[in-house]
């Protein structure tokens, strides 16, 4: 949205809250966005979506951003182009059932997909015949930098128990194994407040940090374990900018998106993951390797994917869908 606004496209934001959930509050959302550096400034008007009214502005384009909003976009009675900003393969968020089927059917509504990475674009095209483009991942290189050039004896894990696709329980098993083999290695947990979890190893609990504070944590660590069983996370590239070896589950969606030879693709087995983390800590050339890792993503900033997205949007707007 920020890139579209900067390219001269005025935006209106509809905040969608499916019934029977309570309606979202525009002011609360604006306040939340202003409290963290995670959000850019969006200048367009924010409204609450009313399903009885629908999208009630004259729009040239309507962009859905998840499977529920895809249905709202499809209901629009005007001539707007319908696009689907698809960030993940959302049927995988559910067990086989009604929600799974509804999420699948959102890819059959005739919207044009712009996806996070090539794996998702290929999946939607092959399984649903959905026309799709993709943008590549970037790194906020002004935020994540290689600063600590000393040897490191610490690792991190992106832990989010409420998000099943992040395989938190599996990662914790790997860390338990790591601590058994190497109790001298400090373990950092980021992404969620883990203070209420009784874990069989000591850890530094960072909870959900503001992203402005993540770089300092990354620069303490030699390796970081980032698991994702659906579309891959942004974190592997971000921790690389700080010289951290990313230990990532080996899968088509990770290899196809994270096309970097410095990523350690590892089978989803706790012992294997633990051994790869330890190997990264014990590398004789750890500091030199960290510098190489950071250099490999130094030019992957978000400006290029942003320009790529805007160019795709402009082309779609000139195309008959």
ABEGO torsion letter per residue (X at the ends): XAAAAAAGBBBBBBBBBBOABBBBBAAAAAAAAAABAABBBBABBBBBBBAAAEBABBBABBBBABAAAAAAAAABABABBBBBBBABBAAAABBBEAAAAAAAAAAAAGBBBBBBEAAAAAAAAAAAGBBBBBBBBBBBAAABBBABABBBABBBBBBBAABAAAGAAAAAAAAAAAAAABAABBBBBBGBBAAABBBABBBBBAEBBBAAAAAAAAAABABBBBBBABBBBAAAAAAAAAGBBBBBBBBAAAAAABBBAABBBBBBBAAAAAAAAAAAAABAAAAAAAAAAAAAAAABBAAAAAAAAAAAAAAAAABBX
